[in-house]
Amino acid sequence: MMPQSAPSISSDALLEVDNLVVEYPVGSRIVHAVSGVSLQIARGETLGLVGESGCGKSTLGRAVLQLRRPTAGRVLFDGHDLTTMQGDALRLMRRRVQLIFQDPIASLNPRRKIGDIVAEPLVIAGVKDPEKRKQLVHEVLSAVGLDPTLVVGRLPHEFSGGQCQRICIARALILNPEFIVCDEPVSALDVSIRAQILNLLEEMKARFGLTLLFIAHDLAVVKAVSDRVAVMYLGRLCEVGPSEQLFARPAHPYTALLIEAIPMPDPDIRPAETVPVGEPPSPIAPPSGCRFRTRCPRADQRCSDEMPELRAVAPGQFVACHHPLI
Amino acid sequence: MNGNILLSVEDVVVDLPTPRGNLRAVDHVDLTVGAGRTLGVVGESGCGKTMLSRAVLQLLPKKAKLSGRVMFDGQDLLQLPPEKLRKLRGRSLAVVFQDPMTSLNPVLTIGTQLIETLQEHLELDDAAATRRSVELLAAVGIPAPEQRLAQYPHQLSGGMRQRVAIAIALSCEPKLLIADEPTTALDVTIQAQILDLLAREQRRRHMAMIIITHDLGVVAGRTDEVAVMYAGRVVERAPTPALFKKMRMPYTEALLAALPKLDAAPHTPLPAISGRPPDPTRPLRGCSFSPRCRYAVARCQNEKPALEAAETKAHQFACFHPIEDHADANA
């Protein structure tokens, strides 16, 4: 598999993913979940990763954190290759990286009190003093907008989805990590709650100096929080670029279709006439060449013969397409 | 709304007994849908929009208590004997759910399910029913429809299953189709395809439709009228263009403002609605939105505003302090 590279605008990369491949067997066949993805995230940056179900974005997020070991490729975090790390070294490194999941209620053990759930990373990290733990739990719960005295003794089912996501964020923050993978953190939440959590993530990012990989299928949500956006389709990156630039002038036909398909809350904008056709093929048997070609209005013979590499089309903007829109 | 009223929901209340006390899921709702028209019902989880649609379909949980009147095509559905009701559902009153597997039987082929529905409601022989099934699958955009008849639901993608569910719902030419979050489980490109499909079939069949959704974006370009629900009540109701041009209810405005905008710069803080909806087992005396409303005053806490019309009869809202000028309120 040829590498796809998308240099970041800053040279100070906290995370560098280099030609990452994740494949796993389903029965006698192989799912090509991530096929040679490279990207960099600068310290303090939020990189948004968008794509539809099954495009491999969550698998990529997990492979970055070594929750699923990649088949090939490297993941450099602050210069250390996580893919070769084992045991204690990996456990120590994991304190610096955290994950927030889509389903906040399912992420919390229903039988444990909130205070214990949020303190657990401290226990694992070896903070032995219960008073110290209590103090840190109170601090982080206040930071995410919950009243610690009202919250610590209660069980997850006593909280709404939005509050559970606040608790998950508190748990992710308690070890003072540098990098958080947010995997669809607001897609299970209602609109009014979603805005609260997005604002909270932004506040926490500024306050704790975080770097984020923000995975979501909703382009408007991704744009709201990301400095740069990477668009993924069937295991490969289609396009990477600064958020505003990418939305204003998408270079990849798939990015353009995704933007066009968003239902706009404005009756004066008629729904697009050119609705994207078809459905994504199976990652078990991805198309040859460009993986988007089976749904692409611009596809020709070259697209099936030759896999497009990411290349620069504008400052900071990279596209993997033989017939880009710009 | 002139023309023929096909569905009229009159003062409908749905109460559900829970261990925590009575839960009022739908609180005195009145709605009408004209023949061939599309109504969007918008609200967040727990606002009662799904219970309202279940009340119309008479598919409420067994323990639920329903009062009020649901008139459909000249018949009072609450008075209809079960057998007649069953005949009506699927024939002139059809539904598409969020998860197509709610309505599809996993152990029967697509063909069996379509043909069964057709023969249940229309007098068709096997050959005619099969022919019609193929036509229906083709109409909803399923490639190679003849081969699909022999397939089971699990062999299809989520988008394809939803198309099959729509084909079954459309099979007997219903007068009203209720689509309850029909695209929420689908990806954005598939969502656009399914919404287009529903719109096209609706126009072609002159069918009325209720789209239930949490997404203001889904109703904006695709409905004639919108009803916004909050805590079991309709809090604003208007023709779609009028609603988006001039929202009067602060909740509707806040809901729209809380959506991330594609044309906003990254890292723009979102005007979030603070707090969360009230506990439906602990009804508030005043306006249910008042604890979260930035315009609320003492009266809002003590008295429930009625859903009333303002300058035009079609635009109703339940608020003591409606937004007067949309532009000013946004500033």
Interface residues (C-beta under 8 A of the other chain):
Chain A: E52 S53 S160 G162 D190 V191 S192 I193 R194 A195 Q196 L198 N199 E202 H217 D218 L219 A220 V221 K223 A224 V225 S226 D227 S243 E244 F247 L257 L258 I259 E260 A261 I262 P263 M264 P265 D266 P267 D268 I269 R270 P271 A272 V275 P276 V277 E279
Chain B: E44 S45 S157 G158 G159 M160 D187 V188 T189 I190 Q191 A192 Q193 L195 D196 A199 H214 D215 L216 G217 V218 A220 G221 R222 T240 P241 F244 A254 L255 L256 A258 L259 P260 K261 L262 A264 A265 P266 H267 T268 P269 L270 P271 A272 I273 S274 R276 R292
